């Protein structure tokens, strides 16, 4: 197995253990089978380990996922109702690739864009040839790398937005991950603006 396929398999094992197949209303075996084409395609990839395996919201709805994150065995939380969370949709140009799973390449919590208003940070990210993360991708960071919230920073997820203009955010609160939202013209000293370098679906490996 390549480094990338091993990393993707490790991340798949983690979300299966956290009950993602239950959220998807299927067996663990069926859930794993949906990821197999992408993981197999990574066998000959040189992407390395700096990737995130993302299940699309058609497979796993995002409303309950923050509660499946944890730090020191304490679960993450949100005060937003489920329909509020579901309202944060990917913006034009940041839609996920086709397929039940895809990869985010070189994700980062956006430390270099900390304490920037989301609308300002969006322009800076664009000018740096990076792409902002979506709600689902930010939840994947909090799930696979919750320590980043402690050693790096919390972050806005500018790739998603609700109809009223808010963007979702994840940060440390009460020593655990918290999912909330901010207005596009607000700034917070503890929030970066998360980004990645690319999204890759299984079709891009053939």
Backbone as numpy.savetxt, mean C-alpha at the origin, in Angstrom:
# Nx Ny Nz CAx CAy CAz Cx Cy Cz
14.60 -19.96 -6.85 13.77 -18.77 -6.85 14.64 -17.51 -6.85
14.19 -16.48 -7.55 14.90 -15.21 -7.54 14.64 -14.49 -6.22
15.43 -13.45 -5.96 15.22 -12.65 -4.75 13.81 -12.06 -4.75
13.37 -11.57 -5.89 12.04 -10.96 -5.99 10.93 -11.97 -5.74
11.06 -13.15 -6.31 10.01 -14.16 -6.11 9.98 -14.65 -4.67
11.14 -14.76 -4.05 11.18 -15.14 -2.63 10.52 -14.08 -1.76
10.78 -12.81 -2.06 10.18 -11.73 -1.28 8.66 -11.70 -1.47
8.21 -11.85 -2.70 6.77 -11.86 -2.96 6.10 -13.04 -2.26
6.77 -14.19 -2.26 6.21 -15.36 -1.58 6.13 -15.12 -0.07
7.14 -14.50 0.49 7.13 -14.19 1.93 5.98 -13.24 2.27
5.78 -12.25 1.41 4.69 -11.31 1.67 3.32 -11.98 1.50
3.21 -12.88 0.54 1.97 -13.64 0.38 1.70 -14.47 1.62
2.72 -15.14 2.12 2.55 -15.96 3.33 2.04 -15.11 4.49
2.55 -13.89 4.59 2.15 -13.01 5.69 0.68 -12.62 5.60
0.23 -12.21 4.42 -1.16 -11.78 4.35 -2.13 -12.95 4.44
-1.70 -14.14 4.01 -2.53 -15.33 4.21 -2.67 -15.60 5.71
-1.55 -15.51 6.44 -1.59 -15.72 7.88 -2.45 -14.69 8.60
-2.55 -13.50 8.02 -3.34 -12.43 8.63 -4.82 -12.50 8.26
-5.20 -13.50 7.48 -6.61 -13.71 7.20 -7.15 -13.04 5.96
-6.28 -12.64 5.04 -6.76 -12.01 3.81 -7.68 -12.92 3.00
-7.44 -14.24 2.95 -8.39 -15.09 2.22 -9.81 -14.99 2.78
-9.94 -14.82 4.10 -11.27 -14.66 4.69 -11.93 -13.38 4.19
-11.15 -12.30 4.10 -11.68 -11.03 3.58 -12.13 -11.22 2.13
-11.37 -12.01 1.38 -11.70 -12.27 -0.03 -12.78 -13.34 -0.19
-13.19 -13.94 0.93 -14.23 -14.98 0.93 -13.84 -16.17 0.06
-12.62 -16.65 0.31 -12.16 -17.85 -0.40 -11.19 -18.61 0.49
-10.84 -19.81 0.06 -9.88 -20.60 0.82 -8.47 -20.04 0.66
-7.61 -20.41 1.58 -6.21 -19.97 1.48 -5.58 -20.51 0.21
-5.91 -21.75 -0.15 -5.33 -22.35 -1.35 -5.76 -21.60 -2.61
-7.04 -21.23 -2.66 -7.53 -20.48 -3.83 -6.89 -19.10 -3.89
-6.72 -18.48 -2.74 -6.10 -17.16 -2.68 -4.65 -17.23 -3.16
-3.92 -18.23 -2.69 -2.53 -18.40 -3.12 -2.44 -18.66 -4.62
-3.39 -19.41 -5.15 -3.37 -19.74 -6.58 -3.49 -18.48 -7.44
-4.21 -17.48 -6.95 -4.35 -16.24 -7.71 -3.04 -15.47 -7.81
-2.17 -15.65 -6.80 -0.88 -14.96 -6.81 0.20 -15.73 -7.56
-0.06 -16.98 -7.84 0.99 -17.84 -8.40 1.52 -17.34 -9.75
0.67 -16.89 -10.69 1.23 -16.42 -11.97 2.22 -15.27 -11.82
1.92 -14.33 -10.92 2.82 -13.21 -10.73 4.11 -13.64 -10.07
4.02 -14.47 -9.05 5.23 -14.93 -8.36 6.09 -15.78 -9.30
5.44 -16.59 -10.12 6.19 -17.39 -11.10 6.88 -16.50 -12.12
6.21 -15.42 -12.52 6.81 -14.50 -13.49 8.04 -13.81 -12.94
8.14 -13.73 -11.62 9.28 -13.09 -10.98 10.53 -13.96 -10.94
10.38 -15.23 -11.31 11.50 -16.16 -11.23 12.71 -15.67 -12.01
12.47 -14.96 -13.10 13.57 -14.51 -13.95 13.72 -12.99 -13.91
13.23 -12.40 -12.81 13.29 -10.95 -12.66 14.50 -10.55 -11.82
15.02 -9.37 -12.06 16.13 -8.85 -11.27 15.68 -7.69 -10.39
14.40 -7.67 -10.04 13.87 -6.56 -9.25 14.45 -6.47 -7.84
14.84 -7.60 -7.27 15.35 -7.58 -5.90 14.23 -7.63 -4.88
14.54 -7.26 -3.64 13.57 -7.43 -2.55 12.78 -6.17 -2.23
13.11 -5.04 -2.86 12.44 -3.78 -2.54 11.15 -3.65 -3.36
10.20 -4.52 -3.03 8.92 -4.58 -3.73 7.81 -4.78 -2.72
6.60 -4.51 -3.14 5.41 -4.80 -2.35 4.43 -5.60 -3.19
3.90 -6.66 -2.62 2.86 -7.46 -3.28 1.50 -6.88 -2.87
0.71 -6.44 -3.86 -0.54 -5.75 -3.58 -1.73 -6.54 -4.11
-2.66 -6.94 -3.26 -3.93 -7.48 -3.75 -4.85 -6.31 -4.11
-5.50 -6.35 -5.25 -6.39 -5.27 -5.65 -7.64 -5.25 -4.78
-8.33 -4.12 -4.77 -9.52 -4.02 -3.92 -10.66 -4.88 -4.45
-10.60 -5.28 -5.71 -11.60 -6.23 -6.20 -11.45 -7.58 -5.53
-10.24 -7.91 -5.10 -9.99 -9.16 -4.40 -10.16 -8.99 -2.90
-9.57 -7.96 -2.35 -9.60 -7.71 -0.91 -9.99 -6.26 -0.68
-11.19 -6.04 -0.16 -11.63 -4.66 0.08 -10.81 -4.05 1.21
-10.49 -2.75 1.12 -9.54 -2.15 2.06 -10.12 -1.79 3.43
-11.43 -1.85 3.59 -12.05 -1.30 4.80 -11.54 -1.92 6.09
-11.27 -3.21 6.10 -10.90 -3.89 7.35 -9.40 -4.14 7.50
-8.59 -3.68 6.53 -7.19 -4.11 6.50 -6.32 -3.42 7.55
-6.65 -2.19 7.96 -5.81 -1.53 8.96 -5.84 -2.30 10.27
-6.95 -2.96 10.57 -7.06 -3.74 11.80 -6.21 -5.00 11.75
-5.72 -5.37 10.58 -4.87 -6.55 10.44 -3.38 -6.18 10.47
-3.09 -4.90 10.59 -1.71 -4.49 10.83 -1.45 -4.52 12.33
-0.18 -4.55 12.71 0.11 -4.56 14.15 1.56 -4.16 14.39
1.80 -3.66 15.58 3.13 -3.40 16.10 3.15 -3.88 17.54
4.12 -4.72 17.86 4.20 -5.31 19.20 2.89 -6.00 19.59
2.30 -6.68 18.62 1.07 -7.44 18.81 -0.15 -6.59 19.13
-0.05 -5.30 18.90 -1.19 -4.40 19.09 -1.70 -3.98 17.72
-3.00 -4.17 17.48 -3.58 -3.98 16.16 -3.73 -2.51 15.80
-3.58 -2.21 14.50 -3.84 -0.89 13.99 -5.33 -0.58 14.05
-5.67 0.70 13.83 -7.08 1.08 13.95 -7.39 2.30 13.08
-8.67 2.59 12.98 -9.16 3.79 12.33 -10.43 4.23 13.02
-10.75 5.51 12.95 -12.03 6.00 13.46 -12.99 6.30 12.31
-12.55 6.05 11.08 -13.40 6.29 9.92 -14.34 5.11 9.69
-15.59 5.38 9.30 -16.51 4.28 8.98 -16.08 3.59 7.69
-16.49 2.32 7.52 -16.06 1.56 6.33 -16.38 2.24 5.01
-17.56 2.85 4.89 -17.89 3.46 3.60 -17.02 4.68 3.32
-16.54 5.32 4.37 -15.62 6.44 4.20 -14.30 5.94 3.62
-13.79 4.83 4.17 -12.54 4.24 3.68 -12.70 3.81 2.22
-13.83 3.19 1.92 -14.06 2.70 0.56 -14.15 3.83 -0.45
-14.38 5.05 0.02 -14.54 6.18 -0.91 -13.21 6.69 -1.46
-12.09 6.25 -0.89 -10.78 6.70 -1.38 -10.38 5.84 -2.57
-10.55 6.40 -3.76 -10.32 5.65 -4.99 -9.04 6.11 -5.68
-8.38 5.20 -6.42 -7.19 5.59 -7.18 -7.51 6.71 -8.16
-6.63 7.69 -8.25 -6.81 8.80 -9.18 -6.33 8.41 -10.58
-6.76 9.18 -11.56 -6.36 8.90 -12.95 -4.84 8.81 -13.07
-4.38 7.76 -13.71 -2.95 7.55 -13.88 -2.33 6.68 -12.82
-3.06 6.42 -11.74 -2.51 5.62 -10.65 -3.33 4.36 -10.40
-4.14 3.98 -11.38 -4.93 2.76 -11.25 -4.00 1.55 -11.25
-4.36 0.50 -10.53 -3.51 -0.69 -10.49 -3.50 -1.43 -11.82
-2.43 -2.15 -12.12 -2.42 -3.01 -13.30 -3.49 -4.09 -13.19
-3.84 -4.68 -14.31 -4.86 -5.74 -14.30 -4.35 -6.95 -13.53
-5.30 -7.69 -12.97 -4.96 -8.91 -12.25 -5.30 -8.79 -10.77
-5.48 -9.90 -10.11 -5.80 -9.85 -8.68 -4.64 -9.37 -7.82
-3.41 -9.53 -8.30 -2.22 -9.05 -7.59 -1.32 -8.28 -8.54
-0.59 -7.32 -7.98 0.45 -6.64 -8.75 1.56 -6.23 -7.80
2.63 -5.66 -8.35 3.78 -5.25 -7.55 3.95 -3.74 -7.57
4.41 -3.22 -6.44 4.92 -1.86 -6.36 6.44 -1.97 -6.24
7.15 -1.21 -7.05 8.61 -1.28 -7.10 9.21 -0.07 -6.38
10.12 -0.35 -5.47 10.83 0.67 -4.70 9.88 1.62 -3.96
9.06 1.07 -3.07 8.17 1.93 -2.28 8.95 2.71 -1.23
8.44 3.88 -0.88 9.08 4.71 0.14 8.02 5.52 0.87
8.27 5.83 2.14 7.32 6.61 2.93 7.37 8.09 2.62
8.24 8.51 1.73 8.25 9.90 1.29 8.82 10.87 2.30
9.88 10.45 2.98 10.51 11.31 3.98 10.96 12.64 3.39
11.41 12.63 2.16 11.89 13.87 1.54 10.77 14.85 1.25
9.51 14.41 1.35 8.36 15.30 1.14 7.60 15.52 2.44
8.27 15.39 3.57 7.60 15.52 4.86 7.19 16.97 5.10
6.06 17.13 5.79 5.54 18.46 6.14 5.24 19.30 4.90
4.80 18.62 3.85 4.38 19.31 2.63 2.88 19.10 2.43
2.18 20.16 2.00 0.78 20.00 1.67 0.65 18.95 0.56
-0.36 18.08 0.62 -0.51 17.05 -0.42 -0.50 17.59 -1.84
-1.17 18.71 -2.09 -1.18 19.23 -3.45 0.20 19.69 -3.90
0.98 20.26 -2.97 2.35 20.67 -3.29 3.23 19.44 -3.49
3.11 18.47 -2.58 3.91 17.25 -2.67 3.63 16.49 -3.96
2.39 16.50 -4.40 2.03 15.81 -5.65 2.83 16.38 -6.82
2.96 17.69 -6.89 3.73 18.31 -7.97 5.21 17.96 -7.86
5.73 17.93 -6.63 7.14 17.59 -6.43 7.42 16.14 -6.82
6.52 15.24 -6.44 6.67 13.82 -6.79 6.65 13.65 -8.31
5.72 14.33 -8.96 5.65 14.27 -10.42 6.96 14.77 -11.06
7.48 15.87 -10.55 8.69 16.45 -11.14 9.91 15.58 -10.91
9.86 14.75 -9.88 10.96 13.83 -9.60 10.80 12.47 -10.28
9.82 12.37 -11.20 9.56 11.14 -11.95 9.26 9.96 -11.03
8.53 10.24 -9.98 8.04 9.21 -9.07 6.51 9.18 -9.15
5.91 8.18 -8.51 4.45 8.07 -8.57 3.91 7.89 -7.15
2.88 8.65 -6.76 2.37 8.54 -5.39 1.64 7.22 -5.15
1.72 6.76 -3.93 1.06 5.51 -3.56 -0.43 5.71 -3.33
-1.19 4.63 -3.53 -2.63 4.61 -3.28 -2.90 4.07 -1.88
-4.17 4.12 -1.49 -4.59 3.58 -0.19 -4.16 2.13 -0.03
-4.44 1.31 -1.04 -4.11 -0.12 -0.92 -2.60 -0.32 -0.76
-1.82 0.49 -1.43 -0.36 0.35 -1.38 0.18 0.81 -0.03
-0.41 1.85 0.53 -0.01 2.29 1.86 -0.36 1.26 2.92
-1.52 0.63 2.78 -1.89 -0.44 3.71 -0.90 -1.61 3.61
-0.38 -1.85 2.41 0.61 -2.92 2.25 1.90 -2.58 3.00
2.32 -1.31 2.97 3.50 -0.92 3.75 3.25 -1.17 5.23
2.09 -0.71 5.72 1.78 -0.88 7.15 1.66 -2.35 7.54
1.31 -3.19 6.58 1.18 -4.63 6.85 2.53 -5.34 6.79
3.29 -5.07 5.74 4.55 -5.78 5.53 5.72 -5.13 6.27
5.68 -3.82 6.45 6.79 -3.11 7.07 6.29 -2.11 8.12
5.57 -2.56 9.13 5.05 -1.61 10.12 6.15 -0.82 10.83
7.35 -1.40 10.88 8.46 -0.69 11.53 8.83 0.59 10.80
8.51 0.69 9.49 8.81 1.92 8.77 8.09 3.11 9.39
6.90 2.86 9.95 6.16 3.95 10.58 6.87 4.46 11.82
7.66 3.60 12.45 8.39 3.99 13.65 9.74 4.62 13.31
10.48 4.00 12.40 11.85 4.45 12.14 11.93 5.49 11.02
10.88 5.60 10.21 10.87 6.60 9.14 9.82 7.66 9.47
8.61 7.49 8.95 7.57 8.49 9.19 6.22 7.96 8.72
5.16 8.59 9.21 3.85 8.36 8.65 3.76 9.00 7.28
2.66 8.77 6.57 2.62 9.24 5.18 1.20 9.43 4.66
1.09 10.41 3.77 -0.11 10.58 2.95 -0.03 9.68 1.73
-1.19 9.35 1.19 -1.28 8.45 0.04 -1.99 9.19 -1.08
-1.20 9.97 -1.82 -1.74 10.92 -2.78 -2.31 10.28 -4.03
-2.06 9.00 -4.23 -2.60 8.30 -5.39 -4.08 8.01 -5.27
-4.63 8.19 -4.05 -6.07 7.99 -3.82 -6.67 9.28 -3.28
-7.95 9.46 -3.53 -8.63 10.66 -3.04 -10.12 10.35 -2.96
-10.79 10.98 -2.01 -12.25 10.84 -1.90 -12.92 11.94 -2.71
-14.23 11.83 -2.86 -14.96 12.80 -3.67 -14.88 14.22 -3.09
-14.70 14.32 -1.77 -14.61 15.65 -1.15 -13.19 16.21 -1.14
-12.23 15.47 -1.73 -10.88 15.97 -1.90 -9.87 15.50 -0.88
-10.31 14.80 0.16 -9.35 14.32 1.16 -8.49 13.20 0.60
-7.28 13.06 1.20 -6.39 11.96 0.84 -6.17 11.10 2.08
-6.06 9.78 1.93 -5.84 8.91 3.09 -4.41 9.04 3.60
-4.25 8.76 4.89 -2.95 8.84 5.55 -2.83 7.72 6.56
-1.59 7.29 6.80 -1.30 6.29 7.82 -0.16 6.80 8.67
-0.33 6.78 9.98 0.72 7.24 10.87 0.63 6.49 12.20
1.59 6.72 13.06 1.61 6.09 14.37 0.74 6.89 15.34
-0.17 6.21 16.03 -1.01 6.83 17.05 -1.25 5.79 18.13
-1.02 6.16 19.38 -1.16 5.21 20.49 -0.26 3.99 20.27
0.89 4.23 19.63 1.92 3.21 19.41 1.54 2.13 18.40
0.53 2.40 17.58 0.12 1.45 16.54 -0.22 2.22 15.26
-0.30 1.52 14.12 -0.69 2.19 12.88 -2.14 2.69 12.94
-2.34 3.89 12.43 -3.69 4.46 12.36 -3.96 4.93 10.95
-5.14 4.64 10.46 -5.58 5.11 9.14 -6.52 6.30 9.33
-6.19 7.41 8.68 -7.02 8.60 8.74 -7.02 9.30 7.40
-7.27 10.59 7.40 -7.31 11.36 6.16 -6.95 12.81 6.45
-6.45 13.50 5.43 -6.10 14.92 5.55 -6.65 15.66 4.34
-6.78 16.98 4.49 -7.21 17.82 3.39 -6.00 18.15 2.50
-6.22 18.36 1.24 -5.08 18.54 0.31 -4.26 19.80 0.53
-4.78 20.76 1.31 -4.02 21.99 1.56 -3.46 22.05 2.98
-3.48 20.90 3.69 -2.98 20.86 5.06 -1.59 20.24 5.10
-0.80 20.64 6.10 0.52 20.05 6.26 0.68 19.56 7.69
1.48 18.49 7.85 1.70 17.88 9.15 3.17 17.50 9.27
3.78 17.87 10.37 5.22 17.64 10.54 5.59 16.18 10.59
4.63 15.31 10.89 4.93 13.88 11.01 4.54 13.06 9.76
4.05 13.73 8.73 3.59 13.00 7.55 4.44 13.31 6.32
5.02 12.26 5.75 5.62 12.36 4.44 4.56 12.13 3.39
4.95 11.99 2.15 4.02 11.70 1.06 4.60 10.54 0.26
4.01 9.37 0.47 4.61 8.11 0.01 4.58 7.99 -1.51
5.60 7.31 -2.03 5.73 7.15 -3.47 6.40 5.82 -3.81
6.41 5.50 -5.09 7.16 4.36 -5.60 7.74 4.76 -6.95
8.50 3.84 -7.53 9.07 4.11 -8.85 8.25 3.50 -9.98
7.48 2.44 -9.69 6.71 1.79 -10.76 5.70 0.83 -10.16
4.70 0.48 -10.98 3.77 -0.61 -10.69 3.93 -1.64 -11.80
3.91 -2.90 -11.40 4.11 -3.96 -12.40 3.07 -5.06 -12.23
2.27 -5.28 -13.26 1.34 -6.40 -13.29 1.98 -7.59 -13.97
1.34 -8.73 -13.87 1.92 -9.96 -14.41 2.17 -9.85 -15.91
1.34 -9.09 -16.63 1.50 -8.99 -18.09 2.80 -8.31 -18.48
3.35 -7.49 -17.58 4.59 -6.77 -17.90 5.84 -7.64 -17.77
5.67 -8.87 -17.30 6.82 -9.77 -17.17 6.87 -10.78 -18.33
5.99 -10.63 -19.27 5.96 -11.58 -20.40 6.37 -10.89 -21.69
